[in-house]
Amino acid sequence: MHYRNGREAKNGDKIVKLDGGKVVSFGVLHSATPGNDYCNGNIATIQSPNDYACMVDCITVDDLAAILAKHGLDKRPDGK
């Protein structure tokens, strides 16, 4: 199991789910089984309903999407 950037995926990893180069969900990967990079596993969301925002620790979704695009990570890899 590997992420979009080629890194090995493991249950317990903190992950973000991308759609069109934008973050649509984040949490902890669980129930993934080895041997499949597509539609494998679940995300246990960890976002609390309310959180404070210290601007120097934040980035907009649009700016993050631009960084992903710059490195070619905005598009899903071709199937195998």
Sequence and secondary structure as in RCSB ss.txt:
>XXXX:A:sequence
MHYRNGREAKNGDKIVKLDGGKVVSFGVLHSATPGNDYCNGNIATIQSPNDYACMVDCITVDDLAAILAKHGLDK
RPDGK
>XXXX:A:secstr
 B TTS B  TT EEEEEETTEEEEEEEEES  TT  SS  EEEE   S     GGG   HHHHHHHHHHTT SS
     
